[in-house]
Amino acid sequence: MKKPIIAIMLICTLFSFFGCSYKAQVVSTSAPVAEIRSDKQMNCSVSYYIGNEISNLNKEVKPSSYVCSAHKFPLSVSQGLQSSIIKVLEGTFENINRSSTTTPSEGEGDYKFIFTLDSFQPSLRFATGFWEASIFARAELVMKVKVLDKNGKEVVRTTISGEGSADSGGQCGDGAQVLADATQKAIKRVLENFVYKVINSDYLTKM
């Protein structure tokens, strides 16, 4: 019975000296679209601006635990987050167009949505198990949203946030997928809050 325990201790010791990099790629989610009320879907055109901090949202995560602490987990969030935002807008409006500036201009539609990053805090932890490690990940995402009408008047200004967590068993490299899963759940909850607070509200009216 002692041999497996000794083997695990030796593996963990080796892992503490020789680190690898395991990329975590977050995929988009369309789940928040289901929360859009049918009476809030509009046959109109809108534009959207996504801030640079969201467009370049990538973060290197290091485990908070001693186990697997030598490894790095580059977390790529930008593509999945942007695609998820677009899916919600596509599920609400007839036409959407991306804008390169925060200033409304003629022909950009009835509303302009401006998304910027407030904070993003991911974490990853491993615990030694008998045959494999227990993996725990958590992510907290906060974004700021502003909506302008076609005249440049501010209609909505709010903060939306969401948390996600995931756990599994496996080796150090499996932490990448657990981290990606937790982050995707955080994105899902952020955009569900966006739907509840902005899309399903009475701030936006059909023009």
Phi, psi and omega in degrees: 000331182288333185298313178300322180295317179297320180297317179296320179297321179293320179297315180298323178295318178297317180299330182288343181255331184242105184261154176233171177243124181240111185284134177250118183250120180273129178264160183285164176227140177252004184304321181297340180300327181295342181272355181285125178290140183298328180283355178258358176283131189238139177270070181212174180254141176223165175237164179215149177235130178246122184297157183299327180294332175279319181297336181240033185280094175225141184215136176271121184254131175248135180302143178277351181263162175292321179297128180065018184291342180282347184270155177244147181231088176294121185253117180259115187247330192305310184296314180295321181291313180298316180298323179293320177299314182298321180298322178293316179295320178295329179283351182251319188244153182294316181226137176229146180223137179280141180241149181265357181225165178271353183268126179295144176225163184299136178090001181272355177113181183286329180224155174234125180258129180241117181250126176227155182273134173262306179199155176215120184231097175264154176214154183217136182218143178239147175228136182293129175247187183287307180253336181211164181280152170267132187244132180229132178226150179214147178217141175233126183236133178229128178234156173253138181232133175230139179237128177245146174275180187293347177265002180088004180281135180287124181259320182220140169218117184208168176242134179238142183220161178198148178238151177215148178219155179207154177212157181192177173246154178159197179265180184304317182297335180289347178296334180298315181291322179296319178295318178296320180296317180296321180291320178298322178295323178295319178298317180302314183288325176300314183284333171296320177294325176298317178297313182295316188276333185242300186295313183275004181275184178261010179291324184260131180235152180289133184251000000 
